[in-house]
Amino acid sequence: MENIEQAQLTGQDVGGEPVATQPAPELNISDLQNIRAIIDTATRRGAFGAAEMSAVGGVFDRLNTFLSAVAPAPAEQPAPAAE
């Protein structure tokens, strides 16, 4: 039974029947930015207890550092010309 389940996970044929493979999971910079915003909002609304704040803050700091390193900086909008 375990071999059949493993074969299905890897997309191999089992008993001559084709197995549909799952699409590869996707996670992009936009998703990570949304996660950062969710953590920030949940923290401001008091969703985490005092004992949890250190762990949440650590994850937020690592995520923020990562996004600062890989996410493109927002393009600065040129000031409109004065008429």
C-alpha positions in Angstrom: 0.0 0.0 0.0 2.8 2.4 0.9 4.5 1.8 -2.5 1.3 2.6 -4.3 0.9 5.9 -2.4 4.5 6.8 -3.0 4.1 6.1 -6.7 1.0 8.3 -6.8 2.9 11.1 -5.1 5.7 10.9 -7.7 3.3 10.6 -10.7 4.3 7.0 -11.6 2.0 4.5 -13.3 0.2 2.2 -10.9 -1.4 -0.8 -12.4 -1.3 0.6 -15.9 -3.4 3.6 -15.0 -1.9 7.1 -15.5 -1.7 9.2 -12.4 -2.4 12.9 -12.6 0.5 14.8 -11.1 -0.1 17.8 -8.8 1.2 21.1 -10.1 4.3 22.4 -8.3 3.5 24.6 -5.4 4.1 28.3 -6.1 5.0 31.0 -3.7 6.1 34.4 -5.0 7.3 37.7 -3.6 3.8 39.1 -3.6 2.6 36.2 -1.4 5.4 36.9 1.1 4.6 40.6 1.1 0.9 39.7 1.9 2.1 37.4 4.7 4.1 40.3 6.1 1.1 42.5 6.0 -1.1 39.8 7.7 1.4 39.4 10.5 1.6 43.2 11.0 -2.2 43.5 11.1 -2.7 40.6 13.4 -0.1 42.0 15.8 -1.7 45.4 15.8 -5.1 43.8 16.6 -3.7 41.8 19.5 -4.0 38.4 17.9 -0.9 37.1 19.6 -0.2 36.7 23.3 2.8 38.2 25.1 4.6 34.9 25.2 4.2 34.5 21.4 5.4 38.0 20.5 9.1 37.2 20.4 8.6 34.3 18.0 6.2 36.3 15.8 8.6 39.3 15.8 11.5 37.1 14.8 9.7 35.6 11.9 8.5 39.1 10.8 12.1 40.5 11.0 13.5 37.6 8.9 10.7 37.9 6.4 11.2 41.7 6.2 15.0 41.4 5.8 14.5 38.8 3.0 11.9 40.9 1.2 14.1 44.0 1.5 16.9 42.0 -0.2 15.0 40.4 -3.0 11.9 42.6 -3.7 12.4 45.4 -6.2 12.2 48.8 -4.6 9.0 50.7 -5.4 9.7 52.9 -8.4 9.7 56.6 -7.5 7.0 58.5 -9.3 8.4 61.7 -10.9 6.8 64.9 -9.6 4.3 66.3 -12.0 5.6 69.4 -13.8 4.3 72.6 -12.5 2.4 74.6 -15.0 
